[in-house]
């Protein structure tokens, strides 16, 4: 077991909100909010809201996991299930790290906030604004965003992306490109972007907002189940 994995597991505070991907008996992978509980690293426990999980989970599948450490930095790795202790409590063991650029493949959180796109082009040696679009985000991760727009976004590069987050409150500025775009209905396009240029601070703010939203959703599920 690598020292990096041991360090990552030990860095997560007991009771921290987390998200993990589990695979059901039909082979479908879904994402679940949970609470991290300390054990002897690299082992740890996860506690889920009552009745949140299906009865059958494929315990042979690897499970992408993401949470935050004591300094509110993102912690992500692949884990394996050791035992289902109770219906809503699992013991797992961390196995390998997930690269930040691969996080969107595994983790994205539903967050709605206004988003602005801008594209600049050189004219006579000077960058000038060529077009601007506004829309609303659908989901967000450290490496990309999915959003609604009234029109199709041109596949230009780089597209400058701006949106505001609430917890912590901060405006995010980054640059990226269109991954895919689909017309949903008249005057409604669903477009996903990958972040090509984004600061470490912006990534951390996105992660903190995603986990804050996960904690909020987890509290709602627990209250509903009470």
PEKAKA-V337434 format. One line per field, one symbol per residue. phi: phi as a letter, one per 40 degrees, with the letter a starting at -180 (. if undefined). Layout:
# PEKAKA-V337434
phi: ???
This chain:
# PEKAKA-V337434
phi: .ccccdcccccccdgccabbcbbcccgccbbbcabcbcacdccabbbbddgcbccbbcccccbcbaabcccgccbaacbbccaccbdbbbbbbcbacbcdcccccbbabcbbacbbbbbbbcbfgbcbccaabbabcbaaacbaabacbcaccccbacccbbabbbaccacbbabaaccaabccadfabbbbbbccbacdcccccccccccccccccccccccccc
